[in-house]
């Protein structure tokens, strides 16, 4: 089980580093927003992994909050971008 935890931690760390790089590098606002959403998903995966490994549900409210914030943020940006593209 320890090998699996280390492997998951390494994969999540690499994914988080890639998302942080994309947030910093851009080039567009949509790239940055998508990378921030991916970073929230990675945080959620890390919280879920911690709960599974340690057999507890202490992080469940935080996981739900991160998921809701990510969803609302993505929908808001998608509506903002679709409204901007319809203007002549």
Secondary structure, DSSP 8 states (H G I E B T S, - for coil): -HHHHHHHHHHHHHHHHHHHHHHHH-SSHHHHHHHHHHHHHHHHHHHHHHHHHHT--TTHHHHHHHHHHHHHHHHHHHHHHHHHHH--
